[in-house]
Amino acid sequence: MPRTWHRGGLCLTEVAVAQLALSPAANSELDSSVRITTQAEYGLICALHLARRVDEGPVTGRDIAATERLPADYVEQIMLKLRRADIVRSTRGAHGGYRLSRAPDEITVHDVISAAEHSTFEVHCTSHPVEEERCSSAHNCSIRPVWLLLQRRIDDVLQSVRLSDLLLQESEVRERVGLVGAGVGGGRLALPVLDG
């Protein structure tokens, strides 16, 4: 199965499905203004690598790094996070390595990103407030609901896509998430989480 990810940019078969939550009227082009961190992207690449090799037994971090052309030390750090979050299991010894802890259809993109990053969308009201008083929950802020809705939509999209979905060809993933054709769903994306 050919790889469809690009290290320098965002690609649907990686984490960029989060961007779908930004514009329900989007068709086939993704807005690149939302950035996915390297840890989140590499975490998904590593988990997807293990999903492709689910029947082969444990895979070493160095093998994942070499095959996916990622820095080996970085892969090991990410695999540790995925192990702590019970996305992967590790086996020690000469034939040791990593394997998914559950079937690919039981692991969502949200699970992987949350493990690698601890959050999928950072709401600055809490993480980087403009001003403490202005951004406190006691202050009336008409902007906060927009960020909270965006966070919810991104999480909903990421929870609706499983590793098993990403084992398909890019064209099939595009169709599955509703990115095929200009008239999909009357101008809206076909993902049920965006219909509300």
C-alpha positions as CSV (number, residue, x, y, z in Angstrom):
1,M,0.0,0.0,0.0
2,P,1.6,3.3,-1.0
3,R,2.2,5.9,1.6
4,T,0.2,9.1,1.2
5,W,1.7,11.3,3.9
6,H,4.0,14.2,3.5
7,R,6.4,15.1,6.3
8,G,6.6,18.8,5.7
9,G,2.8,19.4,5.1
10,L,-0.5,18.0,6.1
11,C,-2.2,15.1,4.4
12,L,-5.6,13.5,4.9
13,T,-4.2,10.1,5.8
14,E,-2.3,11.7,8.7
15,V,-3.9,14.0,11.2
16,A,-5.2,16.7,8.9
17,V,-8.7,15.3,9.3
18,A,-8.9,17.6,12.3
19,Q,-9.0,20.5,9.8
20,L,-12.3,19.2,8.5
21,A,-14.0,20.5,11.6
22,L,-13.1,24.0,10.7
23,S,-15.2,24.5,7.6
24,P,-18.2,22.3,7.1
25,A,-18.6,23.8,3.6
26,A,-15.0,22.7,2.5
27,N,-14.8,20.4,-0.5
28,S,-11.5,18.8,-1.4
29,E,-9.0,21.4,-0.3
30,L,-7.8,21.6,3.3
31,D,-7.0,24.9,5.0
32,S,-3.4,24.7,6.2
33,S,-3.8,27.4,8.8
34,V,-4.4,24.8,11.6
35,R,-1.1,23.2,12.5
36,I,-0.6,19.7,13.7
37,T,2.5,19.2,15.8
38,T,5.3,17.0,14.7
39,Q,4.8,14.7,17.7
40,A,1.1,14.3,16.8
41,E,1.9,13.6,13.2
42,Y,4.8,11.2,13.9
43,G,2.7,9.5,16.5
44,L,0.0,8.8,14.0
45,I,2.6,7.7,11.4
46,C,4.1,5.2,13.9
47,A,0.7,3.9,15.0
48,L,-0.4,3.5,11.4
49,H,2.9,1.6,10.7
50,L,2.1,-0.9,13.4
51,A,-1.5,-1.2,12.1
52,R,-0.1,-2.2,8.7
53,R,2.1,-4.8,10.4
54,V,-0.4,-6.0,13.0
55,D,0.1,-9.7,12.0
56,E,3.9,-9.6,12.0
57,G,4.6,-9.5,15.7
58,P,6.6,-6.9,17.5
59,V,8.3,-4.1,15.5
60,T,11.4,-2.3,16.8
61,G,11.4,1.5,17.1
62,R,14.5,1.6,14.9
63,D,12.6,-0.4,12.2
64,I,9.7,2.0,12.3
65,A,12.1,5.0,12.1
66,A,14.1,3.5,9.2
67,T,11.0,2.5,7.2
68,E,9.2,5.7,7.8
69,R,12.3,7.9,7.5
70,L,11.9,9.5,10.9
71,P,14.5,10.3,13.6
72,A,15.0,7.1,15.7
73,D,15.3,8.9,19.0
74,Y,12.2,10.8,18.3
75,V,10.3,7.6,17.4
76,E,11.4,6.0,20.7
77,Q,10.1,9.1,22.7
78,I,6.8,8.9,20.9
79,M,6.5,5.1,21.3
80,L,7.0,5.6,25.1
81,K,4.1,8.0,25.1
82,L,1.9,5.6,23.1
83,R,2.8,2.8,25.5
84,R,1.9,4.9,28.5
85,A,-1.5,5.6,27.0
86,D,-2.0,1.9,26.2
87,I,-2.0,2.5,22.4
88,V,0.9,0.1,22.0
89,R,2.5,-2.7,24.1
90,S,6.2,-3.3,24.2
91,T,8.1,-6.6,24.4
92,R,11.8,-6.8,25.5
93,G,14.4,-9.1,24.3
94,A,16.0,-10.1,21.0
95,H,12.6,-10.5,19.3
96,G,11.1,-7.5,21.1
97,G,9.5,-4.4,19.9
98,Y,6.1,-2.7,19.7
99,R,2.7,-3.8,18.7
100,L,-0.7,-2.2,18.9
101,S,-2.5,-3.0,22.2
102,R,-5.8,-3.2,20.5
103,A,-7.1,-3.9,17.0
104,P,-6.8,-1.0,14.5
105,D,-10.6,-0.5,14.4
106,E,-10.5,0.1,18.2
107,I,-8.0,2.9,18.1
108,T,-9.0,6.4,17.0
109,V,-6.9,9.2,15.6
110,H,-8.0,11.1,18.7
111,D,-6.5,8.4,20.9
112,V,-3.2,8.6,19.2
113,I,-3.0,12.4,19.1
114,S,-4.0,12.7,22.7
115,A,-1.3,10.2,23.7
116,A,1.4,12.0,21.7
117,E,0.3,15.6,22.6
118,H,-2.1,15.3,25.7
119,S,-4.6,17.4,23.8
120,T,-6.0,17.7,20.3
121,F,-6.9,21.4,20.2
122,E,-5.5,23.9,22.7
123,V,-8.0,26.5,23.8
124,H,-5.9,29.6,24.7
125,C,-8.5,30.8,27.3
126,T,-7.0,28.2,29.6
127,S,-3.5,27.4,28.3
128,H,-2.3,30.9,27.2
129,P,-4.8,33.5,28.4
130,V,-4.5,37.0,26.9
131,E,-5.0,38.5,30.3
132,E,-5.8,36.5,33.5
133,E,-9.0,38.5,34.4
134,R,-10.2,38.8,30.8
135,C,-9.8,35.0,30.2
136,S,-11.2,33.7,33.5
137,S,-14.3,31.6,33.4
138,A,-16.0,34.3,35.6
139,H,-15.6,36.9,32.8
140,N,-18.2,37.2,30.0
141,C,-16.4,36.4,26.8
142,S,-18.3,36.0,23.5
143,I,-15.3,34.4,21.8
144,R,-14.8,31.5,24.2
145,P,-17.8,29.5,23.0
146,V,-16.4,29.6,19.4
147,W,-13.1,28.1,20.6
148,L,-14.9,25.5,22.7
149,L,-17.2,24.5,19.8
150,L,-14.2,24.2,17.5
151,Q,-12.4,22.0,20.1
152,R,-15.5,19.8,20.3
153,R,-15.8,19.5,16.5
154,I,-12.2,18.7,16.1
155,D,-12.4,16.0,18.8
156,D,-15.6,14.6,17.3
157,V,-13.9,14.3,13.9
158,L,-10.8,12.7,15.3
159,Q,-12.9,10.3,17.4
160,S,-14.8,9.2,14.3
161,V,-11.7,8.2,12.3
162,R,-10.0,4.9,13.3
163,L,-6.6,3.5,12.4
164,S,-8.3,0.9,10.3
165,D,-9.9,3.7,8.2
166,L,-6.4,5.0,7.5
167,L,-5.3,1.6,6.1
168,L,-7.3,2.4,3.0
169,Q,-6.0,4.2,0.0
170,E,-6.3,8.0,0.2
171,S,-9.1,8.2,-2.3
172,E,-11.1,5.8,-0.2
173,V,-10.4,7.8,3.0
174,R,-11.5,11.0,1.2
175,E,-14.7,9.3,0.2
176,R,-15.3,7.9,3.7
177,V,-14.9,11.3,5.4
178,G,-16.9,13.1,2.7
179,L,-14.2,14.9,0.7
180,V,-15.2,13.6,-2.7
181,G,-17.2,15.8,-5.1
182,A,-18.4,19.4,-4.7
183,G,-22.0,18.4,-4.0
184,V,-21.3,16.1,-1.0
185,G,-24.1,16.3,1.5
186,G,-25.5,19.5,-0.1
187,G,-22.3,21.4,0.3
188,R,-21.5,20.0,3.7
189,L,-19.1,17.3,4.7
190,A,-20.6,13.8,5.0
191,L,-19.1,13.1,8.4
192,P,-22.1,12.7,10.8
193,V,-20.3,14.7,13.5
194,L,-20.5,17.8,11.3
195,D,-24.2,17.6,10.6
196,G,-25.2,19.0,13.9
